[in-house]
Amino acid sequence: MLTLTEMQKKSAKPVKIADLKRNLFVRQELDQDRALYFAMMIEAGTEPDPIEGYELNGRTEIPAVVIRVSSQAELISMAYQANTGGPLPPTQRDTEHTVSLLVETGETQKRIAELLGLPLSVARTFVRSIQSKKTRATIQAAVTAVTDGGLTVVTAAEHYGVEPQVLRERLTGHRRRAQQGIAEIQGELTRRYKGVSCRNAALMRRLLDMLADGDVNRKQVEGILDHIESLQNLGSRAIADWRRRFETQTANTPKSGDQQVPATA
């Protein structure tokens, strides 16, 4: 989100947060700690700009100034430049992600460098890295079309524009590796959540013992419970953010099992 200048703040008007939401991300991921910090600042009576803090406090409106742009590339450029030089500058991953967005709009390497204020050599390095990843992603899409969509190797290779031999090599051992990878991720998430749950339960038992002994009062316990709820809300916000990123990234990708065999003459 763009930070408003003092002059802009004077002309800002309340706008519904829901009307401002666009699935445009110039950062690789949401900084949860910073979002929580802004929520605490707003709760304390200050009015910082970022939307995340307002959402965590249950606000539905935020002061905003409507700025019109001529293209998606200009919007991406403004969003990125608004973060550059600020208290939390874009990371290398953020920059690569933003360059990727501009590549998708068809911008040249030179134009990308100009839009983001990067040296041409740096922009070129990012573009090459992104193109390499895109090639790997295309091959993976062809693999999924075979394993989940029922396409033959030849048909999938032709549809996605990859070499059949390259596709066959990638298919070797694919199912086993994918299943192991998913199982490992699910197992790790389960272990982490169980660990957090157990630690929270231990802390709450300790807190209730302190209440029974008269070391803390009811209001203090309620404050801790409110704090836990705030942290849970932040977690829910982060999950919603990841889901929007996932949906944006896969907007034009058929769902698993829904791949269609290209029509033949």
C-alpha contacts under 8 A as a table, 3 or more apart, distances in Angstrom:
res1	aa1	res2	aa2	distance
1	M	49	D	7.85
1	M	50	P	6.39
1	M	51	I	7.51
1	M	79	A	6.41
1	M	82	A	7.43
2	L	78	M	7.80
2	L	79	A	6.34
2	L	82	A	5.42
2	L	83	N	7.67
3	T	49	D	6.26
3	T	50	P	7.91
3	T	82	A	6.81
4	L	7	M	7.96
4	L	8	Q	5.68
4	L	9	K	5.91
4	L	49	D	7.42
4	L	64	A	7.96
4	L	65	V	7.88
5	T	8	Q	5.08
5	T	9	K	6.13
6	E	9	K	5.10
6	E	10	K	6.59
7	M	10	K	5.39
7	M	11	S	7.01
8	Q	11	S	5.28
8	Q	12	A	6.06
8	Q	65	V	6.74
9	K	12	A	4.90
9	K	63	P	7.57
9	K	64	A	7.63
9	K	65	V	7.66
11	S	65	V	7.00
12	A	63	P	5.44
12	A	64	A	4.91
12	A	65	V	4.89
13	K	62	I	7.98
13	K	63	P	5.18
13	K	64	A	5.57
13	K	65	V	6.64
14	P	61	E	5.87
14	P	62	I	5.38
14	P	63	P	4.53
14	P	64	A	6.28
15	V	19	D	7.27
15	V	20	L	7.66
15	V	61	E	5.26
15	V	62	I	5.55
15	V	63	P	6.14
15	V	64	A	6.19
16	K	19	D	5.41
16	K	20	L	6.89
16	K	60	T	5.73
16	K	61	E	4.30
16	K	62	I	6.53
17	I	20	L	5.19
17	I	21	K	6.62
17	I	51	I	7.39
17	I	60	T	5.63
17	I	61	E	5.20
17	I	62	I	6.32
18	A	21	K	5.59
18	A	60	T	7.45
23	N	244	R	6.86
23	N	245	R	7.28
23	N	248	T	6.62
24	L	76	I	7.75
25	F	28	Q	7.14
25	F	98	T	7.73
25	F	245	R	7.83
26	V	76	I	7.03
26	V	79	A	6.74
26	V	80	Y	5.95
26	V	94	D	6.22
26	V	95	T	7.51
26	V	97	H	6.62
26	V	98	T	5.14
27	R	30	L	7.13
27	R	90	P	6.92
27	R	93	R	7.64
27	R	94	D	4.45
27	R	95	T	7.50
27	R	97	H	6.85
27	R	98	T	7.25
28	Q	93	R	6.13
28	Q	94	D	4.88
28	Q	97	H	6.13
29	E	242	W	7.80
30	L	35	A	7.90
30	L	238	A	6.98
30	L	241	D	7.34
31	D	34	R	5.46
31	D	35	A	6.31
32	Q	35	A	5.03
32	Q	36	L	6.17
32	Q	234	L	6.98
32	Q	238	A	7.03
33	D	36	L	5.16
33	D	37	Y	6.19
34	R	37	Y	4.89
34	R	38	F	6.31
35	A	38	F	5.23
35	A	39	A	6.27
35	A	50	P	7.93
35	A	52	E	5.62
35	A	53	G	5.47
35	A	234	L	7.97
36	L	39	A	4.95
36	L	40	M	6.26
36	L	53	G	6.55
36	L	56	L	7.66
36	L	234	L	6.98
37	Y	40	M	5.16
37	Y	41	M	6.30
37	Y	53	G	7.55
38	F	41	M	4.96
38	F	42	I	6.16
38	F	48	P	6.81
38	F	50	P	7.29
38	F	52	E	7.55
38	F	53	G	4.73
38	F	54	Y	7.89
39	A	42	I	5.21
39	A	43	E	6.11
39	A	52	E	7.43
39	A	53	G	3.93
39	A	54	Y	6.34
39	A	56	L	5.94
39	A	57	N	6.12
40	M	43	E	5.01
40	M	44	A	6.15
40	M	53	G	7.65
41	M	44	A	5.05
41	M	45	G	6.57
41	M	46	T	5.55
41	M	47	E	7.33
41	M	48	P	7.41
42	I	45	G	5.17
42	I	46	T	4.89
42	I	47	E	5.54
42	I	48	P	6.88
42	I	53	G	6.87
42	I	54	Y	7.06
42	I	57	N	7.57
43	E	46	T	7.34
43	E	57	N	6.93
49	D	63	P	7.98
50	P	53	G	6.11
50	P	54	Y	7.32
51	I	54	Y	5.30
51	I	55	E	6.34
51	I	62	I	7.29
52	E	55	E	5.16
52	E	56	L	6.27
53	G	56	L	5.22
53	G	57	N	6.47
54	Y	57	N	5.21
54	Y	58	G	6.44
54	Y	59	R	5.15
54	Y	60	T	7.53
54	Y	61	E	7.91
54	Y	62	I	7.34
55	E	58	G	5.05
55	E	59	R	5.42
55	E	60	T	6.97
56	L	59	R	7.53
56	L	230	S	7.60
56	L	233	N	6.85
56	L	234	L	6.84
56	L	237	R	7.85
59	R	62	I	7.68
69	V	72	Q	7.70
69	V	74	E	6.28
69	V	75	L	6.13
70	S	74	E	6.62
70	S	75	L	7.95
71	S	74	E	5.24
71	S	75	L	6.44
72	Q	75	L	5.03
72	Q	76	I	6.23
72	Q	105	T	7.60
73	A	76	I	5.11
73	A	77	S	6.11
73	A	102	L	6.18
73	A	105	T	6.85
73	A	107	E	7.91
73	A	115	L	7.86
74	E	77	S	4.95
74	E	78	M	6.12
74	E	115	L	7.40
75	L	78	M	5.21
75	L	79	A	6.18
76	I	79	A	5.19
76	I	80	Y	6.14
76	I	98	T	7.34
76	I	101	L	7.76
76	I	102	L	7.55
77	S	80	Y	5.21
77	S	81	Q	5.99
77	S	115	L	5.36
77	S	116	L	5.78
78	M	81	Q	5.11
78	M	82	A	5.97
79	A	82	A	5.23
79	A	83	N	6.85
80	Y	83	N	5.45
80	Y	84	T	6.48
80	Y	90	P	7.69
80	Y	98	T	7.41
80	Y	116	L	6.90
81	Q	84	T	4.97
81	Q	116	L	6.60
81	Q	117	G	7.98
82	A	85	G	7.95
82	A	86	G	7.45
83	N	86	G	5.40
83	N	87	P	7.99
83	N	88	L	6.88
83	N	89	P	5.49
83	N	90	P	6.38
84	T	88	L	7.85
84	T	89	P	4.92
84	T	90	P	6.18
85	G	88	L	7.61
85	G	89	P	5.58
86	G	89	P	5.45
90	P	93	R	7.83
90	P	94	D	5.38
90	P	95	T	6.27
91	T	94	D	4.97
91	T	95	T	6.26
92	Q	95	T	5.10
92	Q	96	E	6.16
93	R	96	E	5.07
93	R	97	H	6.09
94	D	97	H	5.10
94	D	98	T	6.20
95	T	98	T	5.03
95	T	99	V	6.07
96	E	99	V	5.09
96	E	100	S	6.15
96	E	126	F	5.91
96	E	130	I	7.50
97	H	100	S	5.05
97	H	101	L	6.50
98	T	101	L	5.08
98	T	102	L	6.53
99	V	102	L	5.12
99	V	103	V	6.17
99	V	112	I	6.91
99	V	123	A	7.60
99	V	126	F	6.92
99	V	127	V	6.89
100	S	103	V	4.98
100	S	104	E	6.29
100	S	127	V	7.25
100	S	130	I	6.32
101	L	104	E	5.19
101	L	105	T	6.63
102	L	105	T	5.03
102	L	106	G	6.62
102	L	107	E	5.79
102	L	112	I	6.67
103	V	106	G	5.19
103	V	107	E	5.54
103	V	108	T	7.33
103	V	112	I	7.94
103	V	127	V	7.39
104	E	107	E	7.56
107	E	111	R	6.05
107	E	112	I	6.21
108	T	111	R	5.14
108	T	112	I	6.10
109	Q	112	I	5.10
109	Q	113	A	6.26
109	Q	120	L	7.10
109	Q	123	A	6.24
109	Q	124	R	5.90
109	Q	127	V	7.07
110	K	113	A	5.17
110	K	114	E	6.40
110	K	120	L	6.07
110	K	123	A	7.67
111	R	114	E	5.04
111	R	115	L	6.10
112	I	115	L	5.08
112	I	116	L	6.17
112	I	118	L	7.92
112	I	123	A	6.71
113	A	116	L	5.47
113	A	117	G	5.64
113	A	118	L	4.66
113	A	119	P	6.00
113	A	120	L	5.34
113	A	122	V	7.86
113	A	123	A	5.39
114	E	117	G	5.13
114	E	118	L	6.56
115	L	118	L	7.93
118	L	122	V	6.43
118	L	123	A	6.22
119	P	122	V	5.31
119	P	123	A	6.36
120	L	123	A	5.07
120	L	124	R	6.02
121	S	124	R	5.06
121	S	125	T	6.28
122	V	125	T	5.14
122	V	126	F	6.39
123	A	126	F	5.19
123	A	127	V	6.18
124	R	127	V	5.09
124	R	128	R	6.21
125	T	128	R	5.30
125	T	129	S	6.31
126	F	129	S	5.17
126	F	130	I	6.17
127	V	130	I	5.06
127	V	131	Q	6.10
128	R	131	Q	5.12
128	R	132	S	6.23
129	S	132	S	5.17
129	S	133	K	6.34
130	I	133	K	5.07
130	I	134	K	6.03
131	Q	134	K	4.90
131	Q	135	T	6.20
132	S	135	T	5.18
132	S	136	R	6.48
133	K	136	R	5.08
133	K	137	A	6.12
134	K	137	A	4.91
134	K	138	T	6.12
135	T	138	T	5.10
135	T	139	I	6.36
136	R	139	I	5.16
136	R	140	Q	6.19
137	A	140	Q	4.92
137	A	141	A	6.16
138	T	141	A	5.03
138	T	142	A	6.37
138	T	160	Y	6.67
138	T	162	V	7.86
139	I	142	A	5.06
139	I	143	V	6.25
139	I	160	Y	7.52
139	I	162	V	6.66
139	I	167	L	6.64
139	I	170	R	7.95
140	Q	143	V	4.87
140	Q	144	T	6.22
141	A	144	T	5.09
141	A	145	A	6.18
141	A	160	Y	7.71
142	A	145	A	4.98
142	A	146	V	6.46
142	A	156	A	5.45
142	A	157	A	6.41
142	A	160	Y	6.12
142	A	162	V	7.97
142	A	167	L	7.21
143	V	146	V	5.26
143	V	147	T	6.17
143	V	156	A	7.81
143	V	167	L	6.67
143	V	170	R	7.17
143	V	171	L	6.26
144	T	147	T	5.03
144	T	148	D	5.40
144	T	149	G	6.69
144	T	256	S	7.53
145	A	148	D	5.62
145	A	149	G	4.45
145	A	150	G	6.46
145	A	151	L	5.77
145	A	156	A	6.36
145	A	257	G	7.94
145	A	259	Q	5.98
146	V	149	G	5.50
146	V	150	G	5.19
146	V	151	L	4.65
146	V	152	T	5.90
146	V	153	V	6.36
146	V	156	A	6.61
147	T	150	G	6.36
147	T	151	L	7.78
147	T	175	R	7.83
148	D	256	S	6.07
148	D	257	G	5.04
148	D	259	Q	7.79
149	G	256	S	6.94
149	G	257	G	4.75
149	G	258	D	6.19
149	G	259	Q	4.85
149	G	260	Q	7.15
150	G	257	G	7.92
150	G	259	Q	7.83
151	L	155	T	6.16
151	L	156	A	5.82
151	L	261	V	6.36
152	T	155	T	5.21
152	T	156	A	6.03
153	V	156	A	5.26
153	V	157	A	5.94
153	V	164	P	6.38
153	V	167	L	7.04
153	V	168	R	7.05
154	V	157	A	5.15
154	V	158	E	6.17
154	V	164	P	5.94
155	T	158	E	5.21
155	T	159	H	6.08
155	T	261	V	7.63
155	T	262	P	7.81
156	A	159	H	5.04
156	A	160	Y	6.11
157	A	160	Y	5.43
157	A	161	G	5.67
157	A	162	V	4.91
157	A	163	E	5.98
157	A	164	P	5.32
157	A	167	L	6.82
158	E	161	G	5.09
158	E	162	V	6.57
158	E	163	E	7.86
158	E	164	P	7.92
159	H	262	P	6.91
162	V	166	V	7.22
162	V	167	L	7.08
163	E	166	V	5.26
163	E	167	L	6.34
164	P	167	L	5.01
164	P	168	R	6.15
165	Q	168	R	5.02
165	Q	169	E	6.23
166	V	169	E	5.18
166	V	170	R	6.35
167	L	170	R	5.13
167	L	171	L	6.20
168	R	171	L	5.06
168	R	172	T	6.52
169	E	172	T	5.41
170	R	173	G	7.71
170	R	174	H	6.68
171	L	174	H	5.01
171	L	175	R	7.77
173	G	176	R	5.54
173	G	177	R	6.29
174	H	177	R	5.30
174	H	178	A	6.00
175	R	178	A	5.14
175	R	179	Q	6.04
176	R	179	Q	5.32
176	R	180	Q	6.19
177	R	180	Q	5.15
177	R	181	G	6.05
178	A	181	G	5.04
178	A	182	I	6.21
179	Q	182	I	5.28
179	Q	183	A	6.10
180	Q	183	A	5.12
180	Q	184	E	6.09
181	G	184	E	5.16
181	G	185	I	6.28
182	I	185	I	5.15
182	I	186	Q	6.15
183	A	186	Q	5.22
183	A	187	G	5.97
184	E	187	G	5.07
184	E	188	E	6.02
185	I	188	E	5.16
185	I	189	L	6.17
186	Q	189	L	5.17
186	Q	190	T	6.13
187	G	190	T	5.11
187	G	191	R	6.18
188	E	191	R	5.14
188	E	192	R	6.16
189	L	192	R	5.14
189	L	193	Y	6.15
190	T	193	Y	5.29
190	T	194	K	6.02
191	R	194	K	5.17
191	R	195	G	6.04
192	R	195	G	5.06
192	R	196	V	6.25
193	Y	196	V	5.11
193	Y	197	S	6.00
194	K	197	S	5.02
194	K	198	C	6.06
195	G	198	C	5.23
195	G	199	R	6.20
196	V	199	R	5.17
196	V	200	N	6.05
197	S	200	N	5.15
197	S	201	A	6.10
198	C	201	A	5.08
198	C	202	A	6.23
199	R	202	A	5.10
199	R	203	L	6.24
200	N	203	L	5.06
200	N	204	M	6.14
201	A	204	M	5.11
201	A	205	R	6.16
202	A	205	R	5.16
202	A	206	R	6.25
203	L	206	R	5.07
203	L	207	L	6.12
204	M	207	L	4.86
204	M	208	L	6.09
205	R	208	L	5.17
205	R	209	D	6.17
206	R	209	D	5.09
206	R	210	M	6.24
207	L	210	M	5.01
207	L	211	L	6.26
207	L	216	V	7.97
207	L	221	V	7.22
208	L	211	L	4.86
208	L	212	A	6.16
208	L	221	V	7.94
209	D	212	A	5.02
209	D	213	D	6.21
210	M	213	D	5.07
210	M	214	G	6.18
210	M	215	D	5.10
210	M	216	V	5.89
211	L	214	G	5.07
211	L	215	D	5.84
211	L	216	V	5.01
211	L	217	N	6.02
211	L	218	R	7.30
211	L	221	V	7.77
212	A	215	D	7.69
213	D	216	V	7.91
214	G	217	N	6.78
216	V	220	Q	6.37
216	V	221	V	7.30
217	N	220	Q	5.45
217	N	221	V	6.57
218	R	221	V	5.20
218	R	222	E	6.20
219	K	222	E	5.05
219	K	223	G	6.17
220	Q	223	G	4.99
220	Q	224	I	6.45
221	V	224	I	5.13
221	V	225	L	6.33
222	E	225	L	5.02
222	E	226	D	6.10
223	G	226	D	5.04
223	G	227	H	6.18
224	I	227	H	4.97
224	I	228	I	6.28
225	L	228	I	5.06
225	L	229	E	6.31
226	D	229	E	5.08
226	D	230	S	6.25
227	H	230	S	5.03
227	H	231	L	6.35
228	I	231	L	5.13
228	I	232	Q	6.24
229	E	232	Q	4.96
229	E	233	N	6.09
230	S	233	N	5.03
230	S	234	L	6.24
231	L	234	L	5.01
231	L	235	G	6.31
232	Q	235	G	4.95
232	Q	236	S	6.24
233	N	236	S	5.00
233	N	237	R	6.09
234	L	237	R	4.95
234	L	238	A	6.17
235	G	238	A	5.05
235	G	239	I	6.29
236	S	239	I	5.10
236	S	240	A	6.19
237	R	240	A	5.10
237	R	241	D	6.14
238	A	241	D	4.97
238	A	242	W	6.26
239	I	242	W	5.11
239	I	243	R	6.14
240	A	243	R	5.02
240	A	244	R	6.25
241	D	244	R	5.22
241	D	245	R	6.27
242	W	245	R	5.00
242	W	246	F	6.05
243	R	246	F	4.96
243	R	247	E	6.07
244	R	247	E	5.05
244	R	248	T	6.00
245	R	248	T	5.09
245	R	249	Q	6.05
246	F	249	Q	5.13
246	F	250	T	6.11
247	E	250	T	5.19
247	E	251	A	5.56
248	T	251	A	5.14
249	Q	252	N	7.86
250	T	253	T	4.93
250	T	254	P	7.84
254	P	258	D	5.79
254	P	259	Q	5.75
255	K	258	D	5.30
255	K	259	Q	7.07
256	S	259	Q	6.94
